[in-house]
Amino acid sequence: MAKNKRFKKAAEGIEPLKLYALDEAVKMIKDRAKAKFDETIEIAMNLGVDAKQTDQMVRGVVTLPNGSGRTSRVAVFAKGAKAEEAKKAGADVVGAEDLFEKVNAGNIDFDRCIATPDMMGLVGRLGKVLGPRGMMPNPKVGTVTMDIANAVKGAKGGSVEFRIEKAGIVQAGVGKASFSAEQLSQNIRAFVDAVSKAKPNGTKGTFIKKIAVSSTMGPGVRVEPNTALA
């Protein structure tokens, strides 16, 4: 009951159907993020695509200018010099066949997974384990690469992957309530720009239909899409 009261109080002053300019929406969200922890600021975008069609897939990665506020545990499949490069860059778990056995047994103590191209024959066999968790390395989002150092550094906190869901929605965390309003607006514009650039070639009509931002425990605020474009 107390939770519902807090939510209703936070929702006061927000018109559910109104489209707010991004900077105003961010300020409203920040002012209402009163939880005892540093709430994540999240974005949800409704896109004008049919997510069931393979040629309508929207997927990519964006490096947020002010970081995500989250430090992820990163695993890297690599050997030799590339394995050493991964360790120096701050990877939490590095390995090859040994890491395969660990992951295949269900021991997944990481949030992001990266691999060098030569390791994909091995990593590909983990599709049933990593795929459902959205962790399968993919060259389209920069997680199958020879540039291991930059991939690890990005995955550790600055980069955010996005992938359209069945309902045509893309969601992601774009910062923390402790960020300044300017930092959050910059991150959101970078995210929206990246999603916009990932528009499938065959898409017709309006691509970005709706945008809403919210905090972990707070209400959503609808955003006028044009104000969120970089």
MIDOSE-1310 file (N, C-alpha, C; in nm, 2 decimals, decimal comma, always signed):
residues 230
makn	+0,08/-0,12/+0,00/+0,00/+0,00/+0,00/+0,09/+0,13/+0,00; +0,19/+0,12/+0,08/+0,28/+0,24/+0,09/+0,35/+0,26/-0,04; +0,38/+0,15/-0,11/+0,44/+0,16/-0,24/+0,35/+0,23/-0,34; +0,22/+0,19/-0,34/+0,12/+0,25/-0,43/+0,10/+0,40/-0,40
krfk	+0,11/+0,44/-0,27/+0,09/+0,58/-0,23/+0,21/+0,66/-0,29; +0,33/+0,60/-0,28/+0,45/+0,67/-0,32/+0,44/+0,69/-0,48; +0,40/+0,59/-0,54/+0,39/+0,60/-0,69/+0,28/+0,70/-0,73; +0,17/+0,70/-0,66/+0,06/+0,80/-0,70/+0,11/+0,94/-0,67
kaae	+0,19/+0,96/-0,56/+0,24/+1,09/-0,53/+0,34/+1,14/-0,64; +0,42/+1,04/-0,68/+0,52/+1,07/-0,78/+0,46/+1,11/-0,92; +0,34/+1,05/-0,94/+0,27/+1,07/-1,07/+0,19/+1,20/-1,07; +0,18/+1,26/-0,96/+0,11/+1,39/-0,95/+0,18/+1,50/-1,04
giep	+0,11/+1,57/-1,12/+0,16/+1,67/-1,20/+0,21/+1,62/-1,34; +0,20/+1,49/-1,36/+0,23/+1,44/-1,49/+0,10/+1,40/-1,57; +0,09/+1,47/-1,68/-0,03/+1,44/-1,76/+0,00/+1,32/-1,85; -0,07/+1,21/-1,83/-0,04/+1,08/-1,90/-0,03/+1,09/-2,05
lkly	-0,12/+1,17/-2,11/-0,12/+1,17/-2,26/-0,04/+1,29/-2,32; +0,01/+1,37/-2,24/+0,09/+1,49/-2,29/+0,23/+1,45/-2,33; +0,27/+1,51/-2,44/+0,41/+1,49/-2,49/+0,49/+1,61/-2,44; +0,59/+1,57/-2,36/+0,68/+1,68/-2,30/+0,81/+1,69/-2,38
alde	+0,87/+1,80/-2,38/+1,00/+1,82/-2,44/+1,10/+1,74/-2,35; +1,20/+1,68/-2,42/+1,29/+1,59/-2,35/+1,35/+1,65/-2,22; +1,40/+1,77/-2,23/+1,47/+1,83/-2,11/+1,37/+1,84/-1,99; +1,24/+1,88/-2,02/+1,14/+1,89/-1,92/+1,11/+1,75/-1,86
avkm	+1,10/+1,66/-1,95/+1,06/+1,52/-1,90/+1,17/+1,46/-1,81; +1,30/+1,49/-1,85/+1,41/+1,44/-1,77/+1,41/+1,51/-1,63; +1,38/+1,64/-1,62/+1,37/+1,70/-1,49/+1,26/+1,65/-1,41; +1,15/+1,62/-1,47/+1,03/+1,56/-1,39/+1,07/+1,42/-1,34
ikdr	+1,14/+1,34/-1,42/+1,18/+1,21/-1,37/+1,28/+1,22/-1,26; +1,38/+1,30/-1,27/+1,48/+1,32/-1,17/+1,42/+1,37/-1,04; +1,33/+1,47/-1,05/+1,27/+1,52/-0,93/+1,18/+1,42/-0,85; +1,14/+1,31/-0,92/+1,05/+1,21/-0,86/+1,12/+1,09/-0,82
akak	+1,25/+1,08/-0,85/+1,33/+0,96/-0,82/+1,38/+0,97/-0,67; +1,29/+0,92/-0,58/+1,32/+0,94/-0,44/+1,35/+0,81/-0,37; +1,38/+0,70/-0,44/+1,41/+0,57/-0,37/+1,54/+0,58/-0,29; +1,56/+0,48/-0,21/+1,68/+0,48/-0,12/+1,80/+0,44/-0,19
fdet	+1,79/+0,40/-0,32/+1,90/+0,36/-0,40/+1,90/+0,45/-0,53; +2,01/+0,45/-0,60/+2,03/+0,53/-0,72/+1,96/+0,47/-0,83; +1,84/+0,52/-0,86/+1,75/+0,46/-0,96/+1,81/+0,47/-1,10; +1,78/+0,37/-1,18/+1,82/+0,37/-1,32/+1,72/+0,45/-1,40
ieia	+1,76/+0,54/-1,49/+1,67/+0,61/-1,58/+1,66/+0,53/-1,70; +1,54/+0,50/-1,74/+1,51/+0,41/-1,85/+1,44/+0,48/-1,97; +1,46/+0,43/-2,09/+1,39/+0,48/-2,20/+1,32/+0,36/-2,27; +1,20/+0,39/-2,32/+1,12/+0,29/-2,40/+1,08/+0,36/-2,53
mnlg	+1,11/+0,29/-2,64/+1,07/+0,35/-2,77/+0,98/+0,25/-2,85; +0,87/+0,30/-2,89/+0,78/+0,22/-2,98/+0,82/+0,25/-3,12; +0,85/+0,15/-3,20/+0,90/+0,18/-3,34/+0,80/+0,12/-3,44; +0,79/+0,19/-3,55/+0,70/+0,15/-3,66/+0,76/+0,04/-3,75
vdak	+0,78/-0,08/-3,69/+0,83/-0,19/-3,76/+0,76/-0,32/-3,72; +0,76/-0,42/-3,80/+0,71/-0,55/-3,77/+0,82/-0,64/-3,72; +0,84/-0,65/-3,59/+0,95/-0,72/-3,53/+0,95/-0,87/-3,56; +0,84/-0,92/-3,61/+0,84/-1,06/-3,65/+0,91/-1,09/-3,78
qtdq	+0,93/-0,98/-3,86/+1,00/-1,00/-3,99/+1,15/-0,98/-3,97; +1,22/-1,07/-4,03/+1,37/-1,07/-4,01/+1,43/-0,94/-4,07; +1,37/-0,89/-4,18/+1,43/-0,77/-4,24/+1,39/-0,64/-4,17; +1,31/-0,66/-4,06/+1,27/-0,54/-3,98/+1,34/-0,54/-3,85
mvrg	+1,45/-0,62/-3,83/+1,52/-0,62/-3,71/+1,59/-0,49/-3,68; +1,58/-0,44/-3,56/+1,65/-0,32/-3,52/+1,74/-0,36/-3,40; +1,87/-0,35/-3,43/+1,97/-0,39/-3,33/+2,10/-0,31/-3,34; +2,16/-0,29/-3,23/+2,29/-0,21/-3,24/+2,34/-0,19/-3,10
vvtl	+2,44/-0,11/-3,09/+2,51/-0,07/-2,97/+2,54/+0,08/-2,98; +2,53/+0,15/-2,86/+2,57/+0,29/-2,86/+2,65/+0,31/-2,73; +2,76/+0,40/-2,75/+2,84/+0,44/-2,64/+2,78/+0,57/-2,59; +2,73/+0,56/-2,47/+2,67/+0,68/-2,41/+2,77/+0,78/-2,37
pngs	+2,76/+0,91/-2,40/+2,86/+1,01/-2,38/+2,90/+1,02/-2,23; +2,80/+0,99/-2,14/+2,83/+1,00/-2,00/+2,83/+0,87/-1,92; +2,84/+0,76/-2,00/+2,84/+0,63/-1,94/+2,70/+0,59/-1,90; +2,68/+0,46/-1,86/+2,55/+0,41/-1,82/+2,53/+0,42/-1,67
grts	+2,64/+0,44/-1,60/+2,62/+0,44/-1,45/+2,63/+0,30/-1,39; +2,65/+0,20/-1,48/+2,65/+0,07/-1,44/+2,78/+0,00/-1,48; +2,85/-0,07/-1,39/+2,97/-0,14/-1,42/+2,93/-0,29/-1,45; +2,95/-0,33/-1,57/+2,91/-0,47/-1,60/+3,03/-0,57/-1,59
rvav	+3,00/-0,69/-1,55/+3,10/-0,79/-1,55/+3,11/-0,85/-1,70; +3,23/-0,85/-1,75/+3,25/-0,89/-1,89/+3,34/-1,01/-1,90; +3,29/-1,10/-1,99/+3,36/-1,23/-2,02/+3,41/-1,22/-2,16; +3,53/-1,27/-2,19/+3,59/-1,26/-2,32/+3,64/-1,40/-2,36
fakg	+3,60/-1,45/-2,48/+3,65/-1,57/-2,53/+3,77/-1,53/-2,62; +3,89/-1,57/-2,58/+4,01/-1,53/-2,66/+4,13/-1,62/-2,62; +4,23/-1,62/-2,70/+4,35/-1,70/-2,67/+4,47/-1,61/-2,69; +4,58/-1,65/-2,63/+4,71/-1,59/-2,66/+4,72/-1,44/-2,63
akae	+4,77/-1,36/-2,72/+4,79/-1,22/-2,70/+4,65/-1,15/-2,68; +4,55/-1,19/-2,75/+4,42/-1,13/-2,73/+4,36/-1,15/-2,59; +4,39/-1,27/-2,54/+4,35/-1,30/-2,40/+4,41/-1,20/-2,30; +4,54/-1,18/-2,32/+4,62/-1,09/-2,24/+4,57/-0,94/-2,25
eakk	+4,53/-0,91/-2,38/+4,48/-0,78/-2,41/+4,35/-0,76/-2,33; +4,26/-0,86/-2,33/+4,14/-0,86/-2,26/+4,16/-0,84/-2,11; +4,25/-0,91/-2,05/+4,28/-0,90/-1,91/+4,33/-0,76/-1,87; +4,42/-0,70/-1,95/+4,47/-0,57/-1,93/+4,36/-0,46/-1,94
agad	+4,26/-0,49/-2,03/+4,15/-0,39/-2,05/+4,05/-0,40/-1,94; +4,06/-0,50/-1,85/+3,97/-0,51/-1,74/+3,86/-0,61/-1,74; +3,87/-0,71/-1,84/+3,78/-0,82/-1,85/+3,78/-0,90/-1,72; +3,66/-0,94/-1,67/+3,64/-1,01/-1,55/+3,67/-1,16/-1,56
vvga	+3,64/-1,21/-1,68/+3,65/-1,35/-1,71/+3,71/-1,37/-1,85; +3,82/-1,44/-1,86/+3,89/-1,46/-1,99/+3,92/-1,61/-2,01; +3,89/-1,67/-2,12/+3,92/-1,81/-2,14/+3,88/-1,85/-2,28; +3,90/-1,98/-2,30/+3,86/-2,04/-2,43/+3,78/-2,17/-2,40
edlf	+3,84/-2,29/-2,42/+3,77/-2,41/-2,40/+3,73/-2,42/-2,25; +3,81/-2,37/-2,16/+3,78/-2,38/-2,02/+3,66/-2,29/-1,99; +3,65/-2,18/-2,05/+3,53/-2,09/-2,03/+3,41/-2,15/-2,09; +3,43/-2,21/-2,21/+3,32/-2,28/-2,27/+3,25/-2,39/-2,18
ekvn	+3,34/-2,47/-2,12/+3,29/-2,57/-2,03/+3,21/-2,51/-1,91; +3,26/-2,40/-1,86/+3,20/-2,33/-1,75/+3,06/-2,28/-1,78; +3,06/-2,21/-1,90/+2,93/-2,15/-1,94/+2,83/-2,26/-1,98; +2,88/-2,36/-2,05/+2,79/-2,47/-2,09/+2,73/-2,54/-1,98
agni	+2,80/-2,54/-1,86/+2,74/-2,60/-1,74/+2,64/-2,51/-1,67; +2,63/-2,39/-1,72/+2,53/-2,30/-1,66/+2,59/-2,20/-1,56; +2,72/-2,20/-1,55/+2,79/-2,11/-1,46/+2,82/-1,97/-1,53; +2,73/-1,88/-1,52/+2,74/-1,75/-1,59/+2,74/-1,64/-1,49
dfdr	+2,86/-1,60/-1,46/+2,88/-1,49/-1,36/+2,93/-1,36/-1,43; +2,87/-1,33/-1,54/+2,90/-1,21/-1,62/+2,77/-1,15/-1,68; +2,78/-1,03/-1,72/+2,67/-0,96/-1,78/+2,68/-0,94/-1,94; +2,81/-0,93/-1,98/+2,83/-0,91/-2,13/+2,93/-1,01/-2,17
ciat	+2,93/-1,05/-2,30/+3,02/-1,15/-2,35/+3,08/-1,10/-2,49; +3,21/-1,11/-2,50/+3,28/-1,07/-2,62/+3,37/-1,19/-2,67; +3,39/-1,19/-2,80/+3,47/-1,30/-2,85/+3,55/-1,25/-2,97; +3,67/-1,31/-2,99/+3,75/-1,28/-3,11/+3,68/-1,37/-3,22
pdmm	+3,69/-1,33/-3,35/+3,63/-1,41/-3,46/+3,67/-1,55/-3,46; +3,80/-1,58/-3,43/+3,84/-1,72/-3,44/+3,78/-1,81/-3,33; +3,72/-1,75/-3,23/+3,66/-1,83/-3,12/+3,51/-1,86/-3,15; +3,45/-1,80/-3,26/+3,31/-1,82/-3,28/+3,27/-1,96/-3,31
glvg	+3,36/-2,04/-3,36/+3,32/-2,18/-3,39/+3,29/-2,25/-3,25; +3,36/-2,21/-3,15/+3,34/-2,27/-3,02/+3,22/-2,20/-2,95; +3,22/-2,07/-2,95/+3,12/-1,99/-2,88/+2,98/-2,02/-2,95; +2,98/-2,04/-3,08/+2,85/-2,07/-3,15/+2,77/-2,19/-3,09
rlgk	+2,85/-2,28/-3,03/+2,78/-2,40/-2,97/+2,71/-2,36/-2,83; +2,73/-2,24/-2,79/+2,67/-2,19/-2,67/+2,54/-2,11/-2,69; +2,49/-2,12/-2,82/+2,38/-2,04/-2,86/+2,26/-2,06/-2,77; +2,23/-2,19/-2,73/+2,11/-2,22/-2,64/+2,13/-2,16/-2,50
vlgp	+2,25/-2,14/-2,46/+2,28/-2,09/-2,33/+2,28/-1,94/-2,33; +2,36/-1,88/-2,42/+2,38/-1,74/-2,42/+2,27/-1,66/-2,50; +2,21/-1,73/-2,60/+2,11/-1,66/-2,68/+1,99/-1,61/-2,60; +1,92/-1,70/-2,52/+1,80/-1,65/-2,45/+1,83/-1,54/-2,35
rgmm	+1,96/-1,52/-2,31/+2,00/-1,42/-2,22/+2,04/-1,29/-2,29; +2,04/-1,29/-2,42/+2,08/-1,18/-2,50/+2,23/-1,15/-2,49; +2,31/-1,26/-2,46/+2,45/-1,24/-2,44/+2,54/-1,30/-2,56; +2,48/-1,35/-2,66/+2,55/-1,41/-2,77/+2,63/-1,31/-2,84
pnpk	+2,77/-1,32/-2,85/+2,85/-1,23/-2,92/+2,80/-1,21/-3,07; +2,80/-1,09/-3,12/+2,76/-1,06/-3,25/+2,84/-0,95/-3,31; +2,89/-0,97/-3,43/+2,97/-0,86/-3,50/+2,89/-0,73/-3,52; +2,76/-0,74/-3,53/+2,67/-0,62/-3,56/+2,67/-0,52/-3,44
vgtv	+2,70/-0,58/-3,32/+2,70/-0,49/-3,20/+2,84/-0,48/-3,14; +2,94/-0,52/-3,22/+3,08/-0,50/-3,18/+3,13/-0,60/-3,08; +3,06/-0,71/-3,05/+3,10/-0,80/-2,95/+3,18/-0,93/-3,01; +3,19/-0,93/-3,15/+3,28/-1,02/-3,21/+3,38/-0,93/-3,28
tmdi	+3,50/-0,92/-3,23/+3,60/-0,82/-3,28/+3,74/-0,86/-3,24; +3,83/-0,80/-3,32/+3,97/-0,82/-3,28/+4,02/-0,70/-3,20; +3,93/-0,60/-3,19/+3,97/-0,48/-3,11/+3,91/-0,50/-2,97; +3,97/-0,60/-2,90/+3,93/-0,65/-2,77/+3,93/-0,54/-2,67
anav	+4,04/-0,46/-2,66/+4,05/-0,36/-2,56/+3,94/-0,26/-2,56; +3,91/-0,20/-2,67/+3,80/-0,11/-2,68/+3,66/-0,17/-2,65; +3,64/-0,29/-2,70/+3,52/-0,36/-2,67/+3,50/-0,39/-2,53; +3,60/-0,42/-2,46/+3,59/-0,45/-2,31/+3,56/-0,32/-2,24
kgak	+3,64/-0,22/-2,27/+3,62/-0,09/-2,20/+3,48/-0,03/-2,22; +3,42/-0,05/-2,34/+3,29/+0,00/-2,37/+3,19/-0,09/-2,29; +3,20/-0,22/-2,29/+3,11/-0,30/-2,22/+3,11/-0,29/-2,07; +3,22/-0,24/-2,02/+3,24/-0,22/-1,88/+3,15/-0,11/-1,82
ggsv	+3,10/-0,02/-1,90/+3,02/+0,08/-1,85/+2,96/+0,19/-1,94; +3,03/+0,21/-2,06/+2,99/+0,31/-2,14/+2,89/+0,27/-2,26; +2,89/+0,15/-2,30/+2,81/+0,11/-2,41/+2,69/+0,03/-2,37; +2,58/+0,05/-2,45/+2,45/-0,01/-2,42/+2,40/-0,08/-2,55
efri	+2,37/-0,20/-2,54/+2,32/-0,28/-2,65/+2,17/-0,26/-2,66; +2,11/-0,26/-2,78/+1,96/-0,25/-2,79/+1,92/-0,35/-2,89; +1,80/-0,40/-2,87/+1,74/-0,50/-2,97/+1,59/-0,49/-2,96; +1,52/-0,48/-3,07/+1,38/-0,47/-3,07/+1,31/-0,60/-3,01
ekag	+1,21/-0,58/-2,94/+1,13/-0,69/-2,88/+1,01/-0,71/-2,97; +0,94/-0,82/-2,94/+0,83/-0,86/-3,03/+0,72/-0,76/-3,05; +0,70/-0,68/-2,95/+0,59/-0,58/-2,96/+0,64/-0,45/-3,03; +0,76/-0,46/-3,09/+0,81/-0,34/-3,16/+0,87/-0,23/-3,06
ivqa	+0,91/-0,28/-2,95/+0,97/-0,18/-2,85/+1,11/-0,20/-2,82; +1,19/-0,09/-2,81/+1,33/-0,10/-2,77/+1,34/-0,03/-2,63; +1,40/-0,10/-2,54/+1,41/-0,05/-2,40/+1,56/-0,06/-2,36; +1,60/+0,04/-2,27/+1,74/+0,04/-2,22/+1,75/+0,13/-2,10
gvgk	+1,85/+0,11/-2,02/+1,89/+0,20/-1,91/+1,99/+0,30/-1,97; +1,96/+0,43/-1,95/+2,05/+0,53/-2,01/+2,12/+0,62/-1,91; +2,12/+0,57/-1,78/+2,19/+0,65/-1,68/+2,13/+0,63/-1,55; +2,17/+0,71/-1,45/+2,12/+0,70/-1,31/+2,06/+0,83/-1,27
asfs	+1,98/+0,82/-1,17/+1,91/+0,94/-1,12/+2,01/+1,04/-1,06; +2,13/+1,00/-1,02/+2,23/+1,08/-0,97/+2,30/+1,17/-1,08; +2,28/+1,13/-1,20/+2,34/+1,21/-1,31/+2,27/+1,34/-1,32; +2,34/+1,44/-1,37/+2,28/+1,57/-1,39/+2,17/+1,56/-1,50
aeql	+2,08/+1,65/-1,51/+1,98/+1,65/-1,61/+2,04/+1,66/-1,75; +2,14/+1,74/-1,76/+2,21/+1,76/-1,89/+2,28/+1,63/-1,93; +2,34/+1,56/-1,84/+2,40/+1,43/-1,87/+2,30/+1,33/-1,92; +2,19/+1,32/-1,85/+2,08/+1,23/-1,89/+2,03/+1,27/-2,03
sqni	+2,00/+1,39/-2,06/+1,95/+1,44/-2,19/+2,05/+1,40/-2,30; +2,18/+1,42/-2,27/+2,28/+1,39/-2,37/+2,28/+1,24/-2,40; +2,27/+1,16/-2,29/+2,27/+1,01/-2,31/+2,15/+0,97/-2,39; +2,03/+1,03/-2,36/+1,91/+0,99/-2,42/+1,91/+1,02/-2,57
rafv	+1,96/+1,14/-2,60/+1,97/+1,18/-2,74/+2,07/+1,09/-2,82; +2,18/+1,05/-2,76/+2,27/+0,96/-2,82/+2,20/+0,83/-2,85; +2,13/+0,78/-2,75/+2,06/+0,65/-2,77/+1,95/+0,66/-2,88; +1,87/+0,76/-2,88/+1,77/+0,78/-2,98/+1,83/+0,79/-3,12
davs	+1,94/+0,86/-3,13/+2,01/+0,88/-3,25/+2,06/+0,75/-3,31; +2,12/+0,66/-3,22/+2,17/+0,53/-3,26/+2,05/+0,44/-3,31; +1,94/+0,45/-3,24/+1,82/+0,37/-3,28/+1,77/+0,42/-3,41; +1,77/+0,55/-3,43/+1,72/+0,61/-3,56/+1,81/+0,56/-3,67
kakp	+1,94/+0,56/-3,65/+2,03/+0,52/-3,76/+2,02/+0,37/-3,79; +1,96/+0,29/-3,70/+1,95/+0,15/-3,72/+1,82/+0,11/-3,79; +1,75/+0,21/-3,84/+1,62/+0,19/-3,91/+1,64/+0,10/-4,03; +1,56/-0,01/-4,04/+1,57/-0,10/-4,15/+1,54/-0,03/-4,29
ngtk	+1,61/-0,07/-4,39/+1,59/+0,00/-4,52/+1,45/+0,00/-4,57; +1,38/-0,11/-4,55/+1,24/-0,13/-4,60/+1,13/-0,07/-4,52; +1,17/+0,00/-4,41/+1,06/+0,06/-4,32/+0,99/+0,17/-4,39; +0,86/+0,18/-4,38/+0,78/+0,29/-4,44/+0,70/+0,36/-4,33
gtfi	+0,67/+0,48/-4,35/+0,59/+0,55/-4,25/+0,68/+0,60/-4,13; +0,62/+0,64/-4,02/+0,69/+0,69/-3,91/+0,77/+0,58/-3,84; +0,89/+0,60/-3,82/+0,98/+0,50/-3,76/+0,97/+0,51/-3,61; +1,00/+0,63/-3,55/+0,99/+0,64/-3,40/+0,85/+0,69/-3,37
kkia	+0,76/+0,61/-3,32/+0,62/+0,64/-3,29/+0,61/+0,70/-3,15; +0,67/+0,64/-3,05/+0,65/+0,69/-2,92/+0,78/+0,68/-2,84; +0,80/+0,77/-2,75/+0,92/+0,76/-2,66/+0,87/+0,80/-2,52; +0,91/+0,72/-2,42/+0,88/+0,75/-2,28/+1,00/+0,73/-2,19
vsst	+1,02/+0,81/-2,09/+1,13/+0,79/-2,00/+1,07/+0,77/-1,86; +1,15/+0,70/-1,77/+1,10/+0,67/-1,64/+1,22/+0,64/-1,55; +1,20/+0,64/-1,42/+1,30/+0,59/-1,33/+1,26/+0,45/-1,28; +1,35/+0,37/-1,22/+1,31/+0,24/-1,18/+1,18/+0,23/-1,10
mgpg	+1,16/+0,32/-1,01/+1,04/+0,31/-0,92/+0,94/+0,42/-0,96; +0,96/+0,50/-1,06/+0,87/+0,61/-1,09/+0,79/+0,59/-1,21; +0,69/+0,68/-1,23/+0,60/+0,68/-1,34/+0,67/+0,72/-1,47; +0,61/+0,68/-1,59/+0,67/+0,72/-1,71/+0,62/+0,85/-1,76
vrve	+0,71/+0,92/-1,84/+0,67/+1,05/-1,89/+0,69/+1,04/-2,04; +0,59/+1,07/-2,12/+0,60/+1,07/-2,26/+0,68/+1,19/-2,32; +0,76/+1,16/-2,42/+0,85/+1,26/-2,48/+0,81/+1,29/-2,62; +0,81/+1,42/-2,66/+0,79/+1,46/-2,80/+0,92/+1,41/-2,87
pnta	+0,90/+1,31/-2,97/+1,02/+1,25/-3,03/+1,12/+1,35/-3,10; +1,07/+1,46/-3,16/+1,16/+1,55/-3,22/+1,25/+1,62/-3,13; +1,21/+1,63/-3,00/+1,30/+1,70/-2,90/+1,41/+1,60/-2,85; +1,40/+1,47/-2,88/+1,50/+1,38/-2,84/+1,60/+1,34/-2,95
la	+1,58/+1,40/-3,06/+1,68/+1,37/-3,17/+1,80/+1,46/-3,16; +1,92/+1,40/-3,18/+2,04/+1,47/-3,16/+2,06/+1,58/-3,26
